[in-house]
Amino acid sequence: MSNISASLVKTLRERTGAGMMECKKALVATNGDIEAAVEEMRKSGLAKADKKAGRVAAEGVISIAEDGEGHAAIVEVNCETDFVAGGDDFQAFAREFTELALKSKPSDLGAALELPLRGDDSVDAVRRGLVAKLGENIAIRRMQMIDRPQSTIAHYLHGSRIGVVVALEGGDEELARDIAMHVAASRPVCVAPEDVPAEVVAKEREIVTAQAAESGKPANIIEKMVEGRMAKYLNEIALVGQPFVKDPDKNVGKLLAESRAKVLEFVRFEVGEGIEKKTENFADEVMAQVKGS
């Protein structure tokens, strides 16, 4: 029975929380018998996939693909444990998705999840199948495309937890990779001081002004103190003002100038950054259980 109605698929999705394609396949396989489809999906674990979606997934990998023609894709795929993150199935999924994103150049992550990845199965359908197979919440957290056709692009992966892509105007791949390694280590928030968001500058200025005011010095001296501290702060967080990690005697701006190069764009992803992790001490947990009993 191939003529499965949309309403039947919708009903099965509501009952199982599984994806549309998985539901349709199950209904086709069971000749439209929704109860049999539910049973089969429960056996395969697909009906439980969405129940895992609320669990914290702060482990995972950063994956990068580039085409040598000024295009790159950088992706963060998360899971719950480093054990699963290091497994072949998870690694293959992250790699396949990144290569697909590079090739297809989707407008955003939502569009990327609908792309066909394996046969007729969408990226999200494959992800759900992986959730069922591995028993952990798995999520593609973020994706960024770099589209700089006239640039020199290079990337750097620190293991699989930190990934950086850099696009240069001028320079060469070796310089771009050196800059990518620097970005991985030094965490700049933007290329140049003037690129720092206005709200970040305002907040920092408020803090350093309050600190300088406590010195009790005249207003004109306080103003100079504030300007000096702000200049120092902006150089610390902007790429071009940072001491180059391979040669701290020169900053990145000077390094770029020597090669008549300019950083057009960089992207730095680190696994789990910004995700609140639940930390547990196993010994404390056991002790609490012992005391409770």
C-alpha positions in Angstrom: 0.0 0.0 0.0 1.8 3.1 -1.2 -1.1 5.6 -1.0 -0.7 6.7 2.6 -2.6 9.9 3.4 -1.0 12.9 4.9 -3.5 12.8 7.8 -2.4 9.3 8.7 1.3 10.3 8.6 0.4 13.3 10.8 -1.4 11.1 13.4 1.6 8.7 13.6 4.0 11.6 14.0 1.9 13.0 16.9 1.9 9.6 18.6 5.6 8.8 18.1 7.4 12.1 17.8 9.4 10.6 14.8 10.1 12.3 11.5 7.7 12.4 8.6 9.7 10.1 6.4 10.1 7.5 9.1 6.4 7.6 9.8 5.5 7.2 6.1 7.9 4.3 5.7 6.5 2.6 8.7 2.9 3.0 7.4 3.9 1.7 3.9 5.6 -1.3 5.5 2.5 -2.1 7.6 0.0 -1.4 4.8 -1.4 1.6 6.7 -2.0 -0.2 10.0 -1.2 2.6 12.4 -1.0 0.3 15.5 1.4 -2.0 13.8 3.5 0.9 12.6 3.7 2.2 16.2 4.8 -1.2 17.4 7.5 -1.5 14.7 8.8 2.0 15.5 8.9 1.3 19.2 10.9 -1.9 18.5 13.4 0.1 16.3 13.6 2.9 18.9 12.4 5.6 16.4 9.4 6.4 18.5 11.6 7.3 21.4 13.9 9.6 19.5 12.2 12.9 20.4 12.0 12.0 24.1 15.8 12.3 24.1 15.7 15.7 22.6 15.4 17.5 26.0 18.6 15.9 27.3 21.8 18.1 27.4 24.1 17.4 24.5 27.3 19.3 25.2 29.8 16.9 23.7 30.4 16.3 20.0 32.6 17.4 17.2 33.4 20.4 15.0 33.6 19.5 11.3 34.9 21.6 8.5 34.9 21.1 4.7 36.3 23.5 2.0 36.4 23.3 -1.8 39.6 25.1 -2.6 37.6 27.8 -4.4 36.8 30.2 -1.6 33.9 28.3 0.0 33.8 26.4 3.3 31.4 25.0 5.8 31.9 24.7 9.5 29.5 22.7 11.6 29.0 21.7 15.3 27.2 18.4 15.9 26.5 17.5 19.5 25.8 14.4 21.5 25.7 13.6 25.2 29.0 11.7 25.8 32.5 11.8 24.4 32.2 8.0 23.9 29.5 8.5 21.2 31.3 11.6 19.8 34.3 9.4 19.1 32.3 6.6 17.4 32.4 5.9 13.7 28.6 6.4 13.2 28.6 9.8 14.8 31.8 10.9 13.0 30.5 9.8 9.6 27.2 11.6 10.1 29.0 14.9 11.0 31.4 14.5 8.1 28.7 13.7 5.5 26.5 16.6 6.7 29.4 19.1 6.4 30.3 18.0 2.9 26.6 18.2 1.9 26.4 21.7 3.3 29.5 22.8 1.4 28.1 21.3 -1.8 24.5 22.5 -1.4 25.1 25.9 0.3 21.8 26.0 2.2 20.5 29.4 3.3 20.3 28.4 6.9 20.4 25.4 9.3 16.6 24.8 8.9 17.0 24.4 5.1 20.0 22.2 5.6 18.1 19.7 7.8 15.7 19.1 4.9 18.3 18.2 2.4 18.5 14.6 1.3 21.5 13.0 2.9 21.3 9.2 2.3 19.0 8.2 -0.5 15.6 9.8 0.1 16.3 10.3 3.8 16.7 13.9 4.9 19.5 15.1 7.2 17.1 15.3 10.0 15.7 11.8 9.3 19.2 10.4 9.4 19.8 12.2 12.6 16.7 10.7 14.2 17.8 7.3 13.1 21.1 7.9 14.8 19.4 8.9 18.0 17.5 5.7 17.9 20.6 3.6 17.2 23.0 5.2 19.6 20.5 6.1 22.4 21.6 9.7 22.9 20.3 13.1 22.0 22.1 14.2 18.9 21.7 17.7 17.4 23.2 19.8 14.7 23.6 22.9 16.8 25.0 25.4 14.3 26.4 25.7 10.8 28.1 28.6 9.1 29.0 29.0 5.4 31.9 31.0 4.2 31.5 32.4 0.7 34.6 34.3 -0.4 35.3 33.2 -4.0 38.3 35.6 -4.5 39.9 34.8 -1.1 42.5 32.4 0.3 40.8 30.0 2.7 42.4 27.7 5.3 41.2 26.0 8.4 42.5 24.5 11.6 41.1 21.8 13.8 42.3 21.3 17.3 41.4 17.6 17.7 37.7 17.7 16.9 36.6 20.1 19.7 37.8 23.5 18.3 37.6 24.5 14.6 38.5 27.7 12.8 38.1 28.9 9.2 39.9 32.0 8.0 39.4 33.8 4.7 42.3 36.1 3.6 42.6 38.8 0.9 46.2 38.4 -0.2 48.7 36.2 1.6 48.7 32.4 1.1 47.4 29.2 2.6 50.2 28.9 5.1 49.5 32.4 6.5 45.8 31.7 6.6 46.4 28.5 8.5 48.7 30.3 10.9 46.0 32.9 11.6 43.5 30.1 12.0 45.8 28.4 14.6 46.1 31.8 16.4 42.3 32.3 16.5 41.9 28.8 17.9 44.3 29.6 20.8 43.5 33.3 21.5 39.8 33.5 21.0 39.4 37.0 19.3 35.9 38.2 19.1 36.3 40.2 15.8 39.0 41.2 13.3 39.6 44.8 14.3 38.8 47.1 17.3 36.3 49.0 15.2 34.4 45.8 14.7 33.7 45.2 18.4 29.9 45.5 18.9 28.8 48.9 20.3 27.0 47.3 23.3 30.2 45.5 24.3 32.3 48.7 24.1 29.7 50.6 26.1 29.6 48.0 28.9 33.3 47.8 29.2 33.6 51.6 29.2 31.1 51.8 32.0 33.2 49.3 34.0 36.6 51.0 33.5 35.1 54.4 34.1 33.8 53.3 37.5 37.1 51.7 38.3 39.1 54.9 37.3 36.7 57.1 39.3 37.7 55.3 42.5 41.3 56.6 42.1 40.1 60.0 43.2 42.2 61.7 40.5 41.0 64.8 38.5 38.5 64.3 35.7 41.0 65.0 32.9 43.3 62.3 34.3 40.4 59.9 34.7 39.4 60.4 31.1 43.0 59.6 30.0 43.0 56.5 32.2 39.7 55.3 30.7 40.9 55.8 27.1 44.1 54.0 27.8 42.3 51.0 29.3 39.7 50.9 26.5 42.5 50.8 23.9 44.2 48.0 25.7 40.9 46.1 26.1 40.0 46.4 22.4 43.4 45.3 21.2 43.1 42.2 23.5 39.8 41.0 22.0 40.4 42.1 18.4 42.5 39.8 16.2 44.8 42.4 14.6 45.8 43.8 18.0 46.7 40.4 19.6 50.3 39.2 20.0 50.8 36.5 17.4 51.0 33.1 19.1 54.0 32.0 17.1 55.9 35.3 17.6 54.6 37.4 20.5 57.0 40.2 19.6 54.7 41.2 16.8 50.9 41.5 16.7 48.7 39.9 14.1 48.2 43.2 12.4 51.9 43.5 11.7 52.1 39.9 10.5 49.4 40.6 8.0 50.9 43.9 6.9 54.2 42.1 6.1 52.4 39.9 3.7 50.1 42.7 2.4 47.2 40.5 3.6 43.9 41.2 5.2 41.5 39.0 7.2 38.1 39.2 5.5 36.4 36.8 7.9 37.0 34.2 10.5 34.7 31.7 12.2 35.7 29.9 15.5 33.5 27.1 16.9 34.2 25.2 20.1 32.2 22.2 21.1 29.7 23.0 23.8 30.5 26.6 24.3 27.6 28.4 25.9 25.8 25.2 26.8 25.2 24.8 30.5 26.5 21.4 31.4 25.3 19.3 34.3 28.4 18.3 36.2 28.1 15.3 38.6 30.7 13.8 40.9 30.1 10.0 40.8 31.5 9.4 44.2 29.3 12.1 45.7 26.3 10.6 43.9 27.0 7.2 45.3 27.5 8.6 48.8 24.2 10.5 48.5 22.4 7.3 47.6 24.0 5.4 50.5 23.0 8.1 52.9 19.5 8.2 51.4 19.1 4.4 52.0 
